[in-house]
Amino acid sequence: MAFGWIDEQAAARREAGLVRTLRPRPADSPLLDLASNDYLGLARHPEVVAGAAAAARTWGGGATGSRLVTGTTELHTELERELAEFCGFEAALVFSSGYAANLAAVTALAPHGSLIVSDAGNHASLIDGCRLARGTTQVVAHADPDAVRKALGTHEGPAVAVSDTVFSVDGDAAPLAGLAEACREHGAGLVVDDAHGLGVLGAGGRGAPQAAGLAGADDVVVTVTLSKSLGSQGGAVLGPARVVEHLVNAARTFIFDTGLAPASAGAALAALRLLGREPQRAARAREVATGLHARLTAAGLEAVRPDAAVVSVRAPSPEEAVQWAADCRAAGLFVGCFRPPSVPDGISRLRLTARADLSEEQIERAVQVIGGTRP
Ligand SMILES: Cc1ncc(COP(=O)(O)O)c(C=O)c1O
């Protein structure tokens, strides 16, 4: 029977406690949200919503075409200019998602005969970029510049190292300065995904590369998403103008994809300008994360010390992680749940996100619920 194998896979998933389900979120959810990636609490900020609405009124509901045909509006160009300037890079190119931006950066910068050195903890979109690229991928130990150095030493010709700046599972930061040094010793490029760093790390949220002194470097390329701290949707690649020009000509997820919806571009631009005016939001997100971690640890829970806004709490098994998250939800708290195959090491976790707009009382309540429902 066609697709018969799907039922076998579904049965295996049920057996392993790994079934995923969709839960539509009502507009007025009563749950305290520690699951979204809205780190700065901007997704429903009046200025961000107004930016989306104004852009939709001016430009319409969709971009109407791919970026090289009709999908580049003046708004896209404005967003690219301000994103590049904010993060300290020469140029930026906006994509319909961070996923597409990662596929673009890795595939376009790793031609046939090249080497890609990829951190074992990288996000799925970077991994898929490696899978689609013509170059050969070598996966190296997590957050280990020496492993990157060693891998690069085995190769002649073009090479890039790719890494998340903040890893989405445990919220730990990559050793960016060390990675850049290892790449420079071998004349390799460094491609880093700052999805969880933009808006949280660096001066006023200018991102992890800025914090590491790598902003504007001619051998560093940064990808970001507009969907987390900027509360919108879409992605971007930031880097030297010649790299961006290369992507315009060579990146398939840029060329063969409809441009970012104007409303998303308008929302991201409004959020970026707001962050420029209110840089303390970034510091507050970090402060909430640190406070959350301290309270969880004091309550006897095993939490990883956060380097940005993601706080990860270990769970004993996938089934218990799912039950724990469900019990939190029943007690009014929405937390994320990571389990195989989304975790590279097979360890299941609750994944909490610290938001700049959480009050001390809300943080305390969250810790009480998590502690009170632990398996
Ligand atoms: C590290 C990382 N990179 C890339 C992405 C993809 O970004 P987007 O959601 O904009 O496609 C995500 C998650 O969404 C992520 O966590």
The ligand as an SDF file (V2000), in Angstrom:
LIG
                    3D

 16 16  0  0  0  0  0  0  0  0999 V2000
   19.5010   28.5000   15.7650 C   0  0  0  0  0  0  0  0  0  0  0  0
   18.3800   28.6890   14.7920 C   0  0  0  0  0  0  0  0  0  0  0  0
   18.6570   28.9840   13.5190 N   0  0  0  0  0  0  0  0  0  0  0  0
   17.6970   29.1420   12.6070 C   0  0  0  0  0  0  0  0  0  0  0  0
   16.3710   29.0150   12.9420 C   0  0  0  0  0  0  0  0  0  0  0  0
   15.3450   29.1650   11.8720 C   0  0  0  0  0  0  0  0  0  0  0  0
   14.8460   30.4790   11.8300 O   0  0  0  0  0  0  0  0  0  0  0  0
   13.3920   30.7340   11.2400 P   0  0  0  0  0  0  0  0  0  0  0  0
   12.4250   30.2920   12.2680 O   0  0  0  0  0  0  0  0  0  0  0  0
   13.3570   32.2090   10.9880 O   0  0  0  0  0  0  0  0  0  0  0  0
   13.2740   29.9440    9.9920 O   0  0  0  0  0  0  0  0  0  0  0  0
   16.0300   28.6990   14.2680 C   0  0  0  0  0  0  0  0  0  0  0  0
   14.6490   28.5330   14.7360 C   0  0  0  0  0  0  0  0  0  0  0  0
   13.6540   28.9420   14.3180 O   0  0  0  0  0  0  0  0  0  0  0  0
   17.0620   28.5420   15.2160 C   0  0  0  0  0  0  0  0  0  0  0  0
   16.7800   28.2390   16.4820 O   0  0  0  0  0  0  0  0  0  0  0  0
  1  2  1  0
  2  3  1  0
  2 15  2  0
  3  4  2  0
  4  5  1  0
  5  6  1  0
  5 12  2  0
  6  7  1  0
  7  8  1  0
  8  9  2  0
  8 10  1  0
  8 11  1  0
 12 13  1  0
 12 15  1  0
 13 14  2  0
 15 16  1  0
M  END
$$$$
